[in-house]
């Protein structure tokens, strides 16, 4: 478990002339939220910190156990900006994927990642990293949205021919996201 004092030691922050260095509000929030996120991780997800001293940047690996994307392994890079929790984390999919809510450049369309949203489901300071993880995980099941897509071509493909859509998803998994 990451503690604030441990984080301060890891980052090498020291007192200068009796004045303690300040840790950012973001990092204070993240110390608690990272622990909470690990405790509430969906069974299909894994969080990886490439640098344990930088808890504001990590990877999320999702291995769906149902849906069209079952059998794939999808990596997302998550960056938490300094303005967190006023602004949402930035999430990018690292795999090329055939999905209505993720485009081929890796941009992710998920309402809780929007700074402002018409449906009031966008980002709010009350949201936490665990909400982001669960939201990304749900893009492979109940939050897949074919009616308001980011990747219009994938959504149209699904509406015209579900079996062909499924085949294309499988093809992408074999090429870009095989376990």
VENPEHU-V465583 format. One record per residue. OMEGA is omega in degrees with one decimal (999 if undefined). Layout:
omega->OMEGA
omega->OMEGA
This chain:
omega->179.8
omega->175.3
omega->-178.0
omega->-179.5
omega->178.1
omega->178.7
omega->178.7
omega->178.3
omega->-178.5
omega->-177.8
omega->176.7
omega->179.3
omega->-178.5
omega->175.5
omega->176.7
omega->-179.8
omega->175.6
omega->178.8
omega->-179.2
omega->174.6
omega->-179.4
omega->173.2
omega->-175.5
omega->176.9
omega->177.9
omega->-177.0
omega->175.8
omega->178.3
omega->-175.7
omega->179.1
omega->-179.9
omega->-174.9
omega->179.2
omega->177.8
omega->179.0
omega->179.6
omega->179.2
omega->-178.7
omega->-175.7
omega->-176.5
omega->174.7
omega->-177.5
omega->-179.3
omega->-175.3
omega->174.2
omega->178.0
omega->-178.4
omega->174.8
omega->178.4
omega->177.7
omega->-176.9
omega->176.9
omega->-179.4
omega->-177.6
omega->178.1
omega->177.5
omega->-178.5
omega->176.4
omega->174.6
omega->177.4
omega->179.4
omega->177.4
omega->-175.5
omega->178.8
omega->175.7
omega->176.2
omega->-179.7
omega->-171.9
omega->177.9
omega->-179.4
omega->177.9
omega->176.7
omega->-171.7
omega->-178.1
omega->177.3
omega->172.5
omega->-179.6
omega->176.9
omega->179.8
omega->-177.2
omega->-179.2
omega->-177.1
omega->177.7
omega->17.4
omega->174.5
omega->176.6
omega->-177.3
omega->171.8
omega->175.8
omega->-175.6
omega->177.8
omega->175.8
omega->-176.5
omega->179.8
omega->168.8
omega->-172.3
omega->175.4
omega->-171.8
omega->-178.4
omega->-175.9
omega->176.4
omega->-179.1
omega->-174.0
omega->173.8
omega->178.6
omega->177.8
omega->-176.2
omega->176.8
omega->179.1
omega->-171.9
omega->-177.8
omega->175.3
omega->179.0
omega->177.4
omega->176.3
omega->-176.3
omega->-179.6
omega->-175.5
omega->-178.3
omega->175.6
omega->-179.2
omega->-177.3
omega->174.0
omega->-179.9
omega->178.0
omega->179.4
omega->-177.5
omega->179.7
omega->179.7
omega->176.9
omega->178.2
omega->-179.9
omega->-179.7
omega->177.9
omega->178.7
omega->178.1
omega->-177.8
omega->174.8
omega->179.8
omega->178.0
omega->-170.7
omega->178.5
omega->174.9
omega->-174.5
omega->178.7
omega->-176.4
omega->179.3
omega->-170.8
omega->167.7
omega->176.9
omega->-175.9
omega->-178.9
omega->178.4
omega->-179.9
omega->178.0
omega->177.5
omega->179.2
omega->-176.5
omega->-179.0
omega->-174.2
omega->-176.1
omega->-178.8
omega->177.0
omega->176.1
omega->179.5
omega->178.2
omega->179.4
omega->175.6
omega->179.8
omega->179.0
omega->178.4
omega->178.4
omega->-179.9
omega->-178.2
omega->-166.8
omega->-172.7
omega->-179.3
omega->179.5
omega->999
